[in-house]
Amino acid sequence: MILSLRELTVERAGRALIDRLDLNVEAGQVVGVVGPNGSGKSTALRCVYRALRPSSGAVLLDGTDLTSLRLRESARSIAALAQDGQIDLDFTVEEVVGLGRAPHVRGNRALDARERELCRRAMARMDVTHLADRSVLTLSGGERQRVLVARALVQEPRVLVLDEPTNHLDVRHQVELLTFLRESGLTVLAALHDLNLAAAACDRIAVLKAGTLVATGAPAEVLTPELIRKVFGIEVTIVAHPRTGALQLLYDLDGGTRS
Ligand SMILES: Nc1ncnc2c1ncn2[C@@H]1O[C@H](COP(=O)(O)OP(=O)(O)OP(=O)(O)O)[C@@H](O)[C@H]1O
């Protein structure tokens, strides 16, 4: 096991935003965190990429409590895409992607040939090569999101933490990103809203409700009509994709009243 959340708790104003959350992510697994707005997905992920300190409990990387590592050390292992990440610097796309190497380089050392190739590959993978010389301040929401994923990839992390990575992406780029994550062999912890994409891309899904883990397991075990009713308060019909057999959720806009 590479990443382990142990009884992770975050309290604010006398309320637990996440409450004794236990979650393991094995090497090479894609684990999706799903749940309604405000259920604590971002809060949990922020503890993993150390934007937030837990009130109690811990995040362990290979058994080591992250708080015992220097920030730079954990950034060599854990790269993050924050929710609605902003970039306020008037840097080019290529420069921002290169910043992903920051935890690995000392001082102002220029990137070496391997690192420049890494940047080129990440930009191609995220379909932003044609934007390399543009200022990031001029990008659309989806273009910016793809640049930030490319920056996280060049960090060469052991764990990639992605908070709603498909935000702002058009359907093609959503499908391409999740296909890539599934096939990359990377270890990924991602908060996702689209349950169909989560089912297709994730090895395991963790479901949060009001800061508590209510289910975890393979998508087909977890994403049942009963669980979705309990957690999201909606009715769904679940069918198999006619060609791939993958689980598909159909949202019943009539609340399941018509047959
Ligand atoms: N500093 C804070 N003080 C008080 N409440 C907070 C604070 N930060 C977050 N919250 C609350 O904690 C809860 C969990 O927020 P979080 O952003 O983790 O939810 P989420 O599951 O990621 O939601 P979404 O799907 O809307 O992105 C929300 O009710 C939020 O309003």
PDBQT file of the ligand as one rigid body, heavy atoms in Angstrom, charges set to zero:
ROOT
HETATM    1  N1  LIG A 301     -12.562  26.641   6.704  1.00  0.00    +0.000 N 
HETATM    2  C1  LIG A 301     -13.792  26.158   6.783  1.00  0.00    +0.000 A 
HETATM    3  N2  LIG A 301     -14.633  26.498   7.790  1.00  0.00    +0.000 NA
HETATM    4  C2  LIG A 301     -15.874  25.993   7.889  1.00  0.00    +0.000 A 
HETATM    5  N3  LIG A 301     -16.401  25.121   7.007  1.00  0.00    +0.000 NA
HETATM    6  C3  LIG A 301     -15.614  24.734   5.981  1.00  0.00    +0.000 A 
HETATM    7  C4  LIG A 301     -14.286  25.219   5.805  1.00  0.00    +0.000 A 
HETATM    8  N4  LIG A 301     -13.775  24.653   4.697  1.00  0.00    +0.000 NA
HETATM    9  C5  LIG A 301     -14.738  23.849   4.182  1.00  0.00    +0.000 A 
HETATM   10  N5  LIG A 301     -15.844  23.909   4.947  1.00  0.00    +0.000 N 
HETATM   11  C6  LIG A 301     -17.100  23.141   4.745  1.00  0.00    +0.000 C 
HETATM   12  O1  LIG A 301     -16.743  21.769   4.787  1.00  0.00    +0.000 OA
HETATM   13  C7  LIG A 301     -17.625  21.006   3.985  1.00  0.00    +0.000 C 
HETATM   14  C8  LIG A 301     -16.822  20.119   3.055  1.00  0.00    +0.000 C 
HETATM   15  O2  LIG A 301     -16.236  20.915   2.032  1.00  0.00    +0.000 OA
HETATM   16  P1  LIG A 301     -15.454  20.272   0.812  1.00  0.00    +0.000 P 
HETATM   17  O3  LIG A 301     -14.942  21.389  -0.036  1.00  0.00    +0.000 OA
HETATM   18  O4  LIG A 301     -14.462  19.294   1.335  1.00  0.00    +0.000 OA
HETATM   19  O5  LIG A 301     -16.625  19.482   0.076  1.00  0.00    +0.000 OA
HETATM   20  P2  LIG A 301     -16.632  18.735  -1.335  1.00  0.00    +0.000 P 
HETATM   21  O6  LIG A 301     -17.158  17.365  -1.092  1.00  0.00    +0.000 OA
HETATM   22  O7  LIG A 301     -15.305  18.845  -1.987  1.00  0.00    +0.000 OA
HETATM   23  O8  LIG A 301     -17.732  19.595  -2.099  1.00  0.00    +0.000 OA
HETATM   24  P3  LIG A 301     -17.942  20.005  -3.657  1.00  0.00    +0.000 P 
HETATM   25  O9  LIG A 301     -18.540  18.796  -4.331  1.00  0.00    +0.000 OA
HETATM   26  O10 LIG A 301     -18.954  21.113  -3.546  1.00  0.00    +0.000 OA
HETATM   27  O11 LIG A 301     -16.624  20.440  -4.220  1.00  0.00    +0.000 OA
HETATM   28  C9  LIG A 301     -18.525  22.020   3.277  1.00  0.00    +0.000 C 
HETATM   29  O12 LIG A 301     -19.749  22.086   3.958  1.00  0.00    +0.000 OA
HETATM   30  C10 LIG A 301     -17.768  23.332   3.415  1.00  0.00    +0.000 C 
HETATM   31  O13 LIG A 301     -18.666  24.440   3.415  1.00  0.00    +0.000 OA
ENDROOT
TORSDOF 0
